């Protein structure tokens, strides 16, 4: 659950920088996402490792290519 909440927070933070989204609206958005995160946790509670790992490899590859993208949204 904490991973999903952190992921949603990161996306909301990016949305605040990319569009006119204030802090109150961002918090409201996160509040609305909480039930969805809870449902996803419940749905995947009994998933096996093969269910969870099928997309991790592609996600890692996509993350590795971020630094070479042009243009980058946020430089760190």
C-alpha positions, 0 to 999 in steps of 0.5 A: 500500500505504501508503494502505491501511495508513494507512486501516486504522490510522485505522479501528483507532484509531477502533475503540479509542475506540468499543469495548473494544479494547486496543493489543495487539488493535489491532496484532493486527488490523492485522497480520491486515489486511496480507495483505488490503491486499497482495492489494488492491494486487496486484488494482488494480495495472493498473487504469485511471484510470476504474476508480480514480476512479468512487467518489472523487467520492462519497467526497469528498461524504461527507467534506464532510458530516461536520462537519454530522452530528449527533451526531459521533463525534469532534470535531476 
